[in-house]
Amino acid sequence: MGEISIKITISDRIYPLKVNTEEEEIVRRAAKIINERIKDYQENYAVRDKQDLLSMAVLHYATAVLRVENKVQNQDTAVAEKVEELDSLLNDFFSK
């Protein structure tokens, strides 16, 4: 598809980006979510410094990513254990 140039605004700053056309919607949605999180922190906490708000938003999303990665890793381990168990049962069955 190719790359396109877009402008994303995060915390009142404009960032020109080049993204694949397939990723444009995802990038725009991510920026919107980040801005909403920043606005939420600004309204609910006594934080006004943009850097602090950005840091809090980054920490929130980095923590969420790590939680999901951990969950996926645990699920992958559980699936691998089940596959090994099934393989062992099949080997026992066919070796009789």
N, CA, C and O atoms as a DFTB+ gen file, in Angstrom:
384 C
 N C O
     1  1       0.807      -1.188       0.000
     2  2       0.000       0.000       0.000
     3  2       0.859       1.264       0.000
     4  3       0.587       2.173      -0.784
     5  1       1.889       1.356       0.851
     6  2       2.753       2.513       0.850
     7  2       2.607       3.373       2.086
     8  3       1.746       3.152       2.938
     9  1       3.481       4.362       2.151
    10  2       3.481       5.268       3.283
    11  2       2.748       6.560       2.936
    12  3       2.718       7.002       1.788
    13  1       2.155       7.147       3.979
    14  2       1.531       8.451       3.837
    15  2       2.017       9.338       4.971
    16  3       2.447       8.848       6.016
    17  1       1.946      10.631       4.760
    18  2       2.315      11.594       5.793
    19  2       1.047      12.040       6.510
    20  3       0.054      12.411       5.884
    21  1       1.106      11.994       7.833
    22  2      -0.026      12.454       8.642
    23  2       0.510      13.334       9.761
    24  3       1.707      13.329      10.050
    25  1      -0.376      14.079      10.380
    26  2      -0.020      14.886      11.543
    27  2      -0.876      14.418      12.710
    28  3      -2.100      14.335      12.608
    29  1      -0.221      14.117      13.805
    30  2      -0.881      13.651      15.013
    31  2      -0.645      14.687      16.099
    32  3       0.470      15.183      16.262
    33  1      -1.690      15.012      16.838
    34  2      -1.557      15.945      17.952
    35  2      -1.660      15.165      19.260
    36  3      -2.634      14.457      19.517
    37  1      -0.624      15.322      20.067
    38  2      -0.611      14.717      21.399
    39  2      -0.233      15.808      22.386
    40  3       0.820      16.436      22.274
    41  1      -1.111      16.019      23.348
    42  2      -0.880      17.014      24.396
    43  2      -0.535      18.383      23.797
    44  3       0.436      19.028      24.193
    45  1      -1.344      18.797      22.850
    46  2      -1.225      20.108      22.200
    47  2       0.053      20.297      21.378
    48  3       0.422      21.427      21.060
    49  1       0.719      19.215      21.038
    50  2       1.880      19.283      20.151
    51  2       1.574      18.475      18.898
    52  3       0.961      17.409      18.959
    53  1       2.009      19.000      17.774
    54  2       1.775      18.337      16.499
    55  2       3.025      17.555      16.114
    56  3       4.143      18.067      16.160
    57  1       2.800      16.303      15.733
    58  2       3.883      15.428      15.318
    59  2       3.628      14.947      13.899
    60  3       2.677      14.203      13.659
    61  1       4.466      15.363      12.956
    62  2       4.326      14.839      11.599
    63  2       4.924      13.431      11.550
    64  3       6.033      13.200      12.032
    65  1       4.186      12.509      10.969
    66  2       4.630      11.111      10.898
    67  2       4.448      10.567       9.493
    68  3       3.606      11.036       8.728
    69  1       5.248       9.576       9.172
    70  2       5.015       8.781       7.971
    71  2       4.639       7.393       8.451
    72  3       5.387       6.757       9.194
    73  1       3.478       6.928       8.024
    74  2       2.991       5.618       8.442
    75  2       2.489       4.853       7.228
    76  3       2.147       5.438       6.201
    77  1       2.453       3.543       7.366
    78  2       1.828       2.728       6.328
    79  2       0.344       3.036       6.311
    80  3      -0.250       3.290       7.359
    81  1      -0.252       3.016       5.151
    82  2      -1.676       3.337       5.055
    83  2      -2.514       2.396       5.905
    84  3      -3.554       2.799       6.425
    85  1      -2.080       1.147       6.055
    86  2      -2.827       0.187       6.870
    87  2      -2.797       0.562       8.347
    88  3      -3.697       0.186       9.098
    89  1      -1.778       1.295       8.771
    90  2      -1.610       1.632      10.183
    91  2      -2.164       3.005      10.549
    92  3      -2.194       3.363      11.726
    93  1      -2.601       3.775       9.562
    94  2      -3.047       5.139       9.844
    95  2      -4.147       5.183      10.898
    96  3      -4.062       5.959      11.850
    97  1      -5.156       4.375      10.738
    98  2      -6.274       4.384      11.685
    99  2      -5.811       4.016      13.086
   100  3      -6.254       4.613      14.068
   101  1      -4.926       3.041      13.180
   102  2      -4.423       2.606      14.485
   103  2      -3.645       3.732      15.159
   104  3      -3.816       3.980      16.353
   105  1      -2.793       4.411      14.398
   106  2      -1.999       5.510      14.953
   107  2      -2.912       6.644      15.413
   108  3      -2.712       7.214      16.485
   109  1      -3.909       6.967      14.599
   110  2      -4.838       8.043      14.979
   111  2      -5.642       7.669      16.225
   112  3      -5.865       8.510      17.096
   113  1      -6.071       6.427      16.310
   114  2      -6.811       5.973      17.494
   115  2      -5.918       5.992      18.728
   116  3      -6.361       6.364      19.814
   117  1      -4.659       5.589      18.560
   118  2      -3.713       5.600      19.683
   119  2      -3.526       7.021      20.202
   120  3      -3.533       7.246      21.413
   121  1      -3.360       7.977      19.297
   122  2      -3.202       9.370      19.707
   123  2      -4.445       9.858      20.441
   124  3      -4.343      10.573      21.439
   125  1      -5.614       9.473      19.948
   126  2      -6.863       9.883      20.596
   127  2      -6.952       9.303      22.013
   128  3      -7.343       9.999      22.950
   129  1      -6.590       8.043      22.158
   130  2      -6.631       7.392      23.469
   131  2      -5.643       8.050      24.431
   132  3      -5.960       8.266      25.601
   133  1      -4.455       8.364      23.940
   134  2      -3.450       9.025      24.776
   135  2      -3.958      10.382      25.240
   136  3      -3.841      10.727      26.416
   137  1      -4.523      11.152      24.314
   138  2      -5.056      12.471      24.673
   139  2      -6.190      12.365      25.681
   140  3      -6.296      13.196      26.583
   141  1      -7.039      11.349      25.538
   142  2      -8.117      11.153      26.509
   143  2      -7.566      10.807      27.884
   144  3      -8.070      11.290      28.898
   145  1      -6.539       9.977      27.919
   146  2      -5.916       9.604      29.201
   147  2      -5.291      10.834      29.850
   148  3      -5.437      11.042      31.054
   149  1      -4.601      11.643      29.066
   150  2      -3.985      12.864      29.591
   151  2      -5.058      13.793      30.141
   152  3      -4.895      14.358      31.222
   153  1      -6.140      13.954      29.411
   154  2      -7.235      14.818      29.857
   155  2      -7.829      14.296      31.165
   156  3      -8.137      15.068      32.073
   157  1      -7.984      12.973      31.246
   158  2      -8.509      12.364      32.467
   159  2      -7.599      12.654      33.660
   160  3      -8.079      13.027      34.730
   161  1      -6.287      12.484      33.480
   162  2      -5.351      12.778      34.562
   163  2      -5.390      14.259      34.933
   164  3      -5.329      14.619      36.108
   165  1      -5.493      15.100      33.923
   166  2      -5.516      16.543      34.169
   167  2      -6.748      16.953      34.970
   168  3      -6.668      17.823      35.837
   169  1      -7.879      16.330      34.681
   170  2      -9.122      16.676      35.367
   171  2      -9.224      16.079      36.768
   172  3      -9.858      16.664      37.646
   173  1      -8.606      14.919      36.980
   174  2      -8.790      14.212      38.241
   175  2      -7.630      14.322      39.221
   176  3      -7.750      13.903      40.372
   177  1      -6.523      14.875      38.782
   178  2      -5.366      15.019      39.664
   179  2      -4.877      16.453      39.582
   180  3      -5.176      17.170      38.627
   181  1      -4.137      16.858      40.572
   182  2      -3.631      18.227      40.617
   183  2      -2.339      18.362      39.816
   184  3      -1.400      19.035      40.241
   185  1      -2.304      17.726      38.672
   186  2      -1.112      17.763      37.825
   187  2      -1.419      18.647      36.628
   188  3      -2.418      18.445      35.939
   189  1      -0.576      19.606      36.389
   190  2      -0.785      20.506      35.256
   191  2       0.378      20.452      34.276
   192  3       0.226      20.825      33.112
   193  1       1.529      19.995      34.732
   194  2       2.702      19.929      33.872
   195  2       2.502      18.867      32.791
   196  3       2.222      17.707      33.091
   197  1       2.646      19.272      31.549
   198  2       2.412      18.361      30.423
   199  2       3.352      17.158      30.464
   200  3       2.946      16.043      30.136
   201  1       4.590      17.376      30.860
   202  2       5.547      16.276      30.933
   203  2       5.097      15.229      31.956
   204  3       5.200      14.028      31.704
   205  1       4.606      15.678      33.097
   206  2       4.120      14.750      34.113
   207  2       2.905      13.975      33.604
   208  3       2.788      12.770      33.827
   209  1       2.007      14.676      32.920
   210  2       0.817      14.016      32.373
   211  2       1.196      12.976      31.322
   212  3       0.642      11.877      31.301
   213  1       2.133      13.322      30.461
   214  2       2.604      12.366      29.452
   215  2       3.265      11.162      30.106
   216  3       3.047      10.022      29.695
   217  1       4.072      11.423      31.125
   218  2       4.745      10.323      31.830
   219  2       3.743       9.383      32.481
   220  3       3.910       8.164      32.439
   221  1       2.708       9.945      33.078
   222  2       1.681       9.118      33.711
   223  2       0.933       8.287      32.665
   224  3       0.630       7.117      32.899
   225  1       0.640       8.885      31.526
   226  2      -0.045       8.156      30.451
   227  2       0.837       7.033      29.914
   228  3       0.359       5.920      29.693
   229  1       2.112       7.316      29.707
   230  2       3.042       6.291      29.219
   231  2       3.144       5.148      30.220
   232  3       3.125       3.980      29.832
   233  1       3.251       5.474      31.499
   234  2       3.320       4.438      32.526
   235  2       2.059       3.578      32.513
   236  3       2.138       2.355      32.633
   237  1       0.905       4.211      32.368
   238  2      -0.367       3.479      32.315
   239  2      -0.360       2.471      31.156
   240  3      -0.682       1.299      31.351
   241  1       0.000       2.922      29.973
   242  2      -0.058       2.040      28.808
   243  2       1.074       1.011      28.785
   244  3       0.871      -0.110      28.319
   245  1       2.248       1.368      29.274
   246  2       3.337       0.399      29.350
   247  2       2.987      -0.727      30.324
   248  3       3.275      -1.896      30.065
   249  1       2.364      -0.366      31.442
   250  2       1.917      -1.366      32.406
   251  2       0.874      -2.284      31.791
   252  3       0.914      -3.498      31.991
   253  1      -0.057      -1.712      31.046
   254  2      -1.095      -2.516      30.387
   255  2      -0.480      -3.474      29.372
   256  3      -0.894      -4.630      29.282
   257  1       0.492      -3.009      28.618
   258  2       1.158      -3.870      27.627
   259  2       1.870      -5.025      28.319
   260  3       1.784      -6.169      27.871
   261  1       2.571      -4.731      29.405
   262  2       3.289      -5.781      30.127
   263  2       2.331      -6.804      30.733
   264  3       2.629      -7.998      30.756
   265  1       1.174      -6.335      31.226
   266  2       0.171      -7.269      31.744
   267  2      -0.302      -8.212      30.649
   268  3      -0.404      -9.420      30.861
   269  1      -0.588      -7.658      29.481
   270  2      -1.069      -8.475      28.361
   271  2       0.016      -9.443      27.905
   272  3      -0.270     -10.614      27.654
   273  1       1.253      -8.974      27.794
   274  2       2.352      -9.861      27.399
   275  2       2.502     -11.013      28.388
   276  3       2.709     -12.156      27.982
   277  1       2.402     -10.720      29.675
   278  2       2.512     -11.752      30.705
   279  2       1.375     -12.761      30.571
   280  3       1.593     -13.968      30.676
   281  1       0.167     -12.263      30.339
   282  2      -0.992     -13.143      30.190
   283  2      -0.829     -14.050      28.961
   284  3      -1.117     -15.245      29.021
   285  1      -0.371     -13.476      27.862
   286  2      -0.164     -14.261      26.636
   287  2       0.911     -15.314      26.864
   288  3       0.764     -16.456      26.431
   289  1       1.987     -14.937      27.539
   290  2       3.062     -15.888      27.806
   291  2       2.555     -17.039      28.670
   292  3       2.886     -18.198      28.421
   293  1       1.752     -16.721      29.686
   294  2       1.192     -17.773      30.537
   295  2       0.258     -18.679      29.748
   296  3       0.261     -19.895      29.939
   297  1      -0.537     -18.095      28.867
   298  2      -1.436     -18.897      28.035
   299  2      -0.646     -19.775      27.073
   300  3      -0.996     -20.936      26.859
   301  1       0.419     -19.225      26.492
   302  2       1.262     -20.019      25.598
   303  2       1.882     -21.201      26.329
   304  3       1.964     -22.304      25.790
   305  1       2.317     -20.961      27.556
   306  2       2.901     -22.036      28.359
   307  2       1.859     -23.110      28.648
   308  3       2.151     -24.303      28.561
   309  1       0.655     -22.691      28.990
   310  2      -0.418     -23.644      29.284
   311  2      -0.766     -24.456      28.043
   312  3      -0.993     -25.662      28.142
   313  1      -0.811     -23.822      26.889
   314  2      -1.111     -24.532      25.639
   315  2       0.004     -25.525      25.331
   316  3      -0.267     -26.660      24.940
   317  1       1.243     -25.110      25.503
   318  2       2.373     -26.009      25.235
   319  2       2.321     -27.227      26.155
   320  3       2.601     -28.346      25.725
   321  1       1.966     -27.011      27.412
   322  2       1.856     -28.128      28.350
   323  2       0.742     -29.088      27.925
   324  3       0.912     -30.304      28.005
   325  1      -0.379     -28.557      27.481
   326  2      -1.495     -29.399      27.018
   327  2      -1.107     -30.179      25.767
   328  3      -1.470     -31.347      25.625
   329  1      -0.374     -29.542      24.861
   330  2       0.071     -30.230      23.643
   331  2       1.017     -31.368      24.004
   332  3       0.912     -32.464      23.451
   333  1       1.933     -31.117      24.920
   334  2       2.852     -32.171      25.358
   335  2       2.089     -33.323      26.004
   336  3       2.393     -34.491      25.764
   337  1       1.105     -32.987      26.819
   338  2       0.286     -34.015      27.465
   339  2      -0.460     -34.838      26.420
   340  3      -0.493     -36.065      26.507
   341  1      -1.046     -34.187      25.454
   342  2      -1.760     -34.878      24.378
   343  2      -0.811     -35.737      23.560
   344  3      -1.144     -36.867      23.203
   345  1       0.373     -35.207      23.260
   346  2       1.374     -35.971      22.514
   347  2       1.769     -37.228      23.276
   348  3       1.918     -38.296      22.682
   349  1       1.936     -37.108      24.575
   350  2       2.296     -38.254      25.407
   351  2       1.183     -39.291      25.398
   352  3       1.454     -40.487      25.281
   353  1      -0.075     -38.845      25.520
   354  2      -1.207     -39.773      25.474
   355  2      -1.279     -40.495      24.132
   356  3      -1.523     -41.701      24.082
   357  1      -1.065     -39.753      23.043
   358  2      -1.113     -40.366      21.715
   359  2       0.025     -41.351      21.524
   360  3      -0.168     -42.426      20.955
   361  1       1.201     -40.993      21.992
   362  2       2.344     -41.898      21.887
   363  2       2.079     -43.183      22.669
   364  3       2.383     -44.276      22.190
   365  1       1.517     -43.056      23.861
   366  2       1.175     -44.234      24.662
   367  2       0.126     -45.094      23.947
   368  3       0.233     -46.320      23.913
   369  1      -0.862     -44.449      23.393
   370  2      -1.945     -45.157      22.713
   371  2      -1.409     -45.926      21.504
   372  3      -1.741     -47.098      21.321
   373  1      -0.596     -45.288      20.691
   374  2      -0.137     -45.904      19.449
   375  2       1.021     -46.894      19.675
   376  3       1.337     -47.692      18.793
   377  1       1.631     -46.837      20.829
   378  2       2.725     -47.790      21.088
   379  2       2.233     -49.120      21.638
   380  3       3.020     -50.041      21.856
   381  1       0.909     -49.216      21.864
   382  2       0.334     -50.466      22.380
   383  2       0.050     -51.417      21.283
   384  3      -0.437     -52.520      21.533
